[in-house]
Amino acid sequence: GGGKGGGKGGGGKGGGGGKGDKSGGGRKAKQKGAKDRAASPDLADDDDDASRSEALKQVRREGAKSGMSLSSVAPHVLEFAKDPYGSRFLQSKLDEADREEKQEVFEIIKPQATPLANDQFGHFVINKFFDVGTVDQRKDLVQELFPKLLILSTEQHGCRVVQKAIQHVPRESQLLMASKLQENVVACIESMHGNHVIQKCIEQMPPDSVTFIIKAVEAEAQKMASHMYGCRIVQRLLEHCASHQLQNMLNQILGSIDKLATDPYGNYVVQHMLEHGRVDDKRIIINVVERNIVEFSRHKCSSNVVEKALEVATVGEHAAQLEVERGNLMNKVIGEPGEPNPPLCQMMDDRFGNFIVQRMIEHARGAERDRLRLQLQASVEKLQSSSHGKHILNALKKESMA
C-alpha cells in the first residue's frame, strides 16, 4: 500500500499474467486481446510475410470481420491461432459458428492445446472454447491440458486458461484438475501467476473440494499469511469456507496476531478476519490491538488493523456483541483522568497514529466522546503546531466537537 500503508496490496483478486498483476483477470478475451495486441506494432513483422498462408494474409488485410469462412481457413487454424489478427478472427468466428464448424476447428486445436494455452495469442482461442464449446469439448480440453496443468498454472498466459477452465467445466473436470494441482499446491500459491489459479479454485469449487488447499496452508499458516501471494489465498479461504474447516489455520493465525498485524501482507489477513471471522475471533484480535495500541497505531501496517478494529466494533455485523471490547479499546486510548501521557497523546502527532485519532473522533459516542473532546482540547496548542495535528483539529471541527 501507499502512503498510509493501506490500499489493496493484499487483495489482488483474479487475473495473473498481467504486468504487476493489476489485471482484473475476469475480463473478456476480446478486450484482453486488444490490450495484448496493442503491444505488437501493426504489421511490424511483415518481413516474415512470405511464410504466411494466403488465407492469413487476406485476414491481416481485412481484419477480424473478414468475409472468409471458418471452414476455408481450417487448414491454417494453428497458424491463425498464433497470429494477433488470425487469433482475433478465430475468436470472432467461433462466436457465431455452428456446431459442425466448431467441431472441425476443435479437432485441429485439441492436440495442440497445451502449447497454445501459453501462447500470447493462441491462449485466447483455447479460452474461447471454454466459453462457447460444448460440455464435451470443455471436458476434452481439460483431459488434454491435464499432464501439464501445474506448469501452465504458473505461466503468464497458461494461468488464464486454467482459471477459465475451472470456471466453465463440470464438477468432475474440476475435481480432476484439483487432483493435479494437489501435487504441488505450495508452488502454485507462491507463484505470481499460480496464486490466481488457487484463488479461482476456492471461489468456484464447492468448499469440501478445496481441502487440499486448506491442508497446504495449515502446514505453515503464519508463513502463508505473511507471504505476498499466500495472504491472498488465506483471505479467499476466510471468505468461502466454514470456520470448522479452517479451525487449525485460524488457531495458528490467532496465535500470531501481534506479528501478522505489523507485517506488510499479514496485516491484510488480520483485517480480513476482523471482517469475516467469528465473534470470538474478533474479540481475541481486538484484545491484542488494545494491548499493543500505541505500537500498532504508529506502525504503517498495523495502524490499518487498528482502524479496522474500531470500525468493526462500532458498525460491523457483530458490533452489539463487541460493546465491551470496543469500550475497553476507546478507554485505553483516551486514558484515565489525570493520566500524564495517555496513548492518545502519543498517537496524535504520528504520521499513522493521527489517522486512528481521526477515526476515533468519527466513531466516539456518549461519555467517551466528551472525554475524547476534553483530552484533545487540552492539547490544542500542540496540535496546532504539528502537521498531523491539523488533520485532527479539522476532524474535530467536522464532527462539531471543537
N, C-alpha and C positions, 0 to 999 in steps of 0.2 A: 504493500500500500504506500501511498504517497505521504505528504507532509504529516498528516495526522495518523499515519500508520493504519489507516482504515482501508477502504476500498474493498474490492472483491478478490484480493490476491489469493485467497484460499478457495475461492469459488470455482471458477473455471469449468463450467458445465459444457458438455458436448464438444464435438469437433476433434481437435488434434489435427496435425497435418498442416496447419496454417503457420504463418510466421508468428512466433511467440504465443501460439495457442490462443489468439484473440478471437479466432473464428467461432461462430456460433455452432458450427457443425451440423445443425439440423437443416441448413438451407438447401434449397432445391439444387439438383445437379446443374441445371442450366445456368443459374446465376453464378454458382461457384465456378462453373466452367468459364463464364465470361471473365471472371476475375483472373483465373489462371491463364486464359488465352491472351489477355491483355498484355501479359508479361512477354509474350513472344511477338516481336515486331512483325507487322503484317508482311507475309510473304518474304521475310528476310532470308528464308532458307531456300530461295528459288534455285540456288545453284544445283541442288540435287533433283531438280525438276525432271531431268532426263530419266531418272529411275522410276518416276511416278507413272501409275496406270493412267490411261486416257480418262477413265471414269473419275479418278480423283482430281485430275487437272480441271475437268469440267466443273466439279463441285467447288473447287477452290475459286474458280472464276465466278460461279453463280451463287455461291453461299449456301447456307443450310436449307434455304427454301427452293433449292434446285428441283427442277421437274423430273429428275431421274427417279426411277422406282427402286425400292429395296432389292427386288429380285435382280435387277440389272447390275447392281453393284455387288451381288453375293460373292462372286469370285475374289473380290478385293476387300472383303469385310475386315480382315485383320489389318491390312494396310490403312484402311479408313479409320479404324478404332484408335490407331496410334498417331493420327494426324489431327491437329486442332480443328480444321474445317471438316474433315471426314467424321470425327467423333461427334461434332455438333449435328452434322447431317443425320448420322445414325440415330442419335437421341431423338431428334425431331421426328424422323420417320417411324421409329418404334412406337411413339406416342399414338400414331393413328393406324398402325399396321393391323392386318387381320391375323387370325390365329396361325394360318399356314406360313405367312411371311415371317412372323416372329419365330416360328419353329425352325424355319430354314436358316435364319441368322443364328439362332441359339445353337444349332448343331455345329456351326463353324466356330463360334465363340467358346463353347464349353471346354474343349480340350486345352484351350489356351487361357482359361480363366485366371489361373494363378499369376502368370507373368503380366497379363493385362490389369489385374487388380492393383498392382503397384505402378502402373504406367501413368504418367502425367495426364494423358487424355483418355487412355483405354479404361481407366477405372470408372469414368462416368458411364461408359456403355454397360459395364457389369452392374453398376448401381441401378441403371435404368431397368435391367431385367428384374431386379428385386422390387422395383416399383410396378412395372407393367406386365411381368411374366406370369405364367400360370403357377399354381402352387407346386406342381411337379417340377417345373423349371427352377423355381427357387430352391427346392429341396435338392435337385441335382447339382446346382451350383455349390451348395454347402458341401456336398459329398466331394466335389471336385477340389474345393479350396481346403478341405479338412486337413490333409497331410501338412500343409504349410501355414496353417491358421495362426500359430504362435508367431511365426516370422512376420506374416502380413500384419498382425496386430500391432507390431512395433515399427511399422514402416509408415512413411508420410502419407501415401495415398491408400495403401493397403488397409490402414486402420479405419478409413472411412467406409470401405467396402464391408469390413467385418461389422462395424456399427450398423450399417444399413441392413445387413443380413439379420442381425439379432432382432432388429425392429420388425422385419417383414416376413419371417419364416414361422411355420407352425411349431408348437411346443416340442415335438420330438427332435426337430432340427436344432432348436435352441439347446436342448439337453446334450445333443451330440457335440455341439460347439463347446459347451461348458466342459465336457469330458476332456477336450483337447486343451483348453485354457488352464484347466486344473493342473496340467503337467508343470506349469511354471507361472503361477499367478503373480508371485512377487516381482518377477522380471517385467511383467505387463504393468503392474501397479507403478513401478519405479521408472517406467518409460514415458517420455513426453507424449508419445502417441498412444501407447498401450493403455495408459490410465483411462483414456476416454472409452476404450472398449469395455473395461471392467465397470466403469460408471454406467455404461449402457446396459450391461447385464443386470445390474442392481435395479435400474429403472424399469426394464422391460420384462424381466423374468419373475415368476412367482417367488415370494420370499423363501419358500422351502427349497428352491433350486439354487440359491446362492450361498448355501452352507460352505461350499469350497472356498469362497472369498472370505467369509467370516473367520474360518479356521486359519487362513493365511494371515489375516490381520491380528487375530488373537495371539499368534505365536510371539509377536512383539508389538503390542498395541501402542505403547508410548512412542516407540521409534516411528511407527506408521503415522501416528497423529502429528508428529513434528517433521514429516517428510513433505517436500514440495508438492508431490503428487499424491502421496499416501493420505495426506489430510483431506483430500477431496473424496477419496474412497470412504473414509470414516464418516464424512458428512452425509454421503449418499446412503450409507447403511443406517445412520440415525434417522433419515427421512423415511426409508422404505421398509425397515424391518421392525418387528416387535421387540420390546426390551428383553423379553425372556430369551430370545435368540441371541441377544448381544450381551447377556449378563457378564460373561468373562471379560469381554472387551471394555464394557462400561466400568467394571470394578478397577481394571488397570488404569483407565483414564482418570477416574475419580481419585485414585491414589496418587496421581502426579499432577494435580491441577496447578500447584504453585509453579512447577517447571513449565508446563504447557502454556500457561497464561502469558508468560513472558517470551514465548517462542514465536518467531515470525510466522510459522504455519500452525503451530499448536493452538495459538490463541483463537483461530477460526473454529477449531473443533470445540473448544470450551464455550465459545459464543453459541455454537450450534446446539450444544447440549442444554444451554440455558433456554434456547428457543424450542427444542423438540423433546427434551428429556422429561422424565417423570418428576413429579413434585419433590420427591425425596432427593433426587439428583440435584435439582436446583438449590435445595436447602444447603446441601454439602458445599456446592460451589460458592454460594453467596457467603457462607460462613468463612470459607478460605479467603474470599475477597475482603471480608471485614477484618480478618486477622492481619492481612498484608496491605491495608488500604493505602498508606502513604506510598510505599514502594510501587504497588501496582498502578496507582494514579499518575505517577511521574515517569512511567515507562511507556515507550512508544507503542508496544504491542498490547501489554496488559491493560492499558488505560481503556482500550476498546471493550475489554471484558468487564471492567467496572461500569462503563456506560450501559452495556447490555444488561448487567445485573440490576442496575437501578430501574431500567425500563421494564424488564420482565417482572420485577417485584411490584411495580406500580401499575402497569397497564397490561401485563401479559395475561395469558389464559388462567394461570394459577395464582394471580395477584392476591385474591382473597385468602388463599391458604398460606401466603408468604408474608402476611402482615407483620408477624413477629420479627422475621429476618430483616425485612425492609426497615422497620423501626430501629433495630439494633444498628444497621448499617448507617442510617442517617445520623443517629446519635453519636456513633463512633466518629464520624467526620466532623460534626458540629462541635463536639467536645462537651465536657461537663462545665457548668457555670464556673467561671473563675479559673478554668484550666489555662495555664500560661501560653502554651504553644500548641493548640489543638491541630489535628490533621488538616482541617480546613485552611489554616494559615500557612501550612507547609505546601499546600496544593495550589493555592490561588495564583501564585506568581510563577508557576511552572508552565512550560510550553505545552505539556499534555494535561497536567492537572487542572489547568484553568477550564478546560472543556468539561471536566467532571463537575466542577462547581457550577458551571452554566446549566448543565443537565439537572443538578440538584435544585437550582432555583426554579426550573421548569416543573419538576416533579414534587416539590415540597408542598405540604398542606398542614392546616391546623396549627397546633402549638409549635411543631418543629419548624414551620415556615417563619413564625415570629422569631424563634431562637436563631435561625439562619440569618434572618434580616439583621437582627441586632449585632450578631457576630461580624457580619460583613460591614455594617455601618461603622463599627468600631475601627475598621481597617481602611476607611475611605482614603485617607491620605496616602497610605502605602499603595493602594490600588491605583490611585490617580497617577502616581509616579512610575507605574510599570506598564510595559506594552501589553502584557497579558491581562493585567488588572482592568484595563479599559474595557475589554470584552465583557468582563464580569459586571462592571458598572452599567454597561449598555443592557445586559440581560436583566439586571435589576429594574432598570427603567421600563423595559419592555413588559415585565411582569408587574409593573407599577408597585414595586416593593421599595423603591428608592425613597 
